[in-house]
């Protein structure tokens, strides 16, 4: 239960950091009068696309780790079943 609360707190802090970073970037772009609007839009699109790419990288790494954990659990269950079968077999030489 504590592990879930800690993860929630970390996610909330990271989310707040992202919101603050976007807000500060938006204020900076809005207040910079020397930069043309087209350049501001280009920078904004770059930031949004970078964010989407980072989300995808994290998601795919999480999915790969989850699949690896699932395979490990299946192999452990198979090995346990094989050990049980060997120990139950009265003709085995164990």
C-alpha positions in Angstrom: 0.0 0.0 0.0 2.8 2.4 0.8 4.6 1.6 -2.5 1.4 2.7 -4.4 1.2 6.0 -2.4 4.9 6.7 -3.1 4.4 6.2 -6.8 1.4 8.4 -6.8 3.3 11.2 -5.0 6.2 10.9 -7.5 3.9 10.9 -10.5 2.1 14.0 -9.0 5.4 15.8 -8.5 6.6 15.0 -12.0 3.3 16.1 -13.5 3.5 19.4 -11.5 7.1 19.9 -12.8 6.0 19.4 -16.4 3.1 21.8 -16.0 5.3 24.5 -14.4 7.9 24.0 -17.2 5.3 24.4 -19.9 3.9 27.5 -18.1 7.3 29.1 -17.8 8.1 28.3 -21.4 4.8 29.7 -22.5 5.3 32.9 -20.6 8.9 33.2 -21.9 7.7 32.8 -25.5 4.8 35.2 -25.0 6.9 37.9 -23.5 9.8 37.7 -25.9 9.2 40.5 -28.3 12.3 40.1 -30.4 11.4 36.6 -31.6 9.0 36.4 -34.6 5.7 34.5 -34.1 6.7 31.9 -36.7 9.8 31.1 -34.6 7.8 30.9 -31.5 5.4 28.4 -33.1 8.3 26.4 -34.4 9.8 26.2 -30.9 6.4 25.3 -29.4 5.9 22.5 -31.9 9.3 21.2 -31.2 8.7 21.1 -27.5 5.3 19.3 -27.9 6.8 16.7 -30.3 9.7 16.1 -28.0 7.3 15.5 -25.1 5.3 13.0 -27.2 8.5 11.2 -28.2 9.6 11.0 -24.6 6.2 9.6 -23.5 6.5 7.0 -26.2 10.0 6.0 -25.2 9.0 5.5 -21.6 5.9 3.6 -22.6 7.8 1.2 -24.9 10.4 0.6 -22.3 7.7 -0.1 -19.7 6.0 -2.5 -22.1 9.3 -4.3 -22.8 10.0 -4.7 -19.1 6.5 -5.9 -18.5 6.7 -8.5 -21.3 10.1 -9.7 -19.9 8.6 -10.0 -16.4 5.7 -12.0 -17.8 8.1 -14.4 -19.6 10.1 -14.9 -16.5 7.0 -15.7 -14.4 5.9 -18.3 -17.0 9.4 -19.9 -17.0 9.4 -20.0 -13.2 5.9 -21.6 -13.1 7.0 -24.1 -15.7 10.2 -25.0 -13.8 8.2 -25.3 -10.6 5.7 -27.7 -12.3 8.6 -29.8 -13.7 10.1 -30.0 -10.2 6.7 -31.0 -8.7 6.3 -33.7 -11.4 9.8 -35.1 -10.7 9.3 -35.2 -6.9 5.8 -36.9 -7.3 7.1 -39.5 -9.6 7.8 -42.6 -7.5 10.2 -44.1 -10.1 12.5 -41.1 -10.1 16.0 -41.5 -8.7 16.1 -38.3 -6.7 
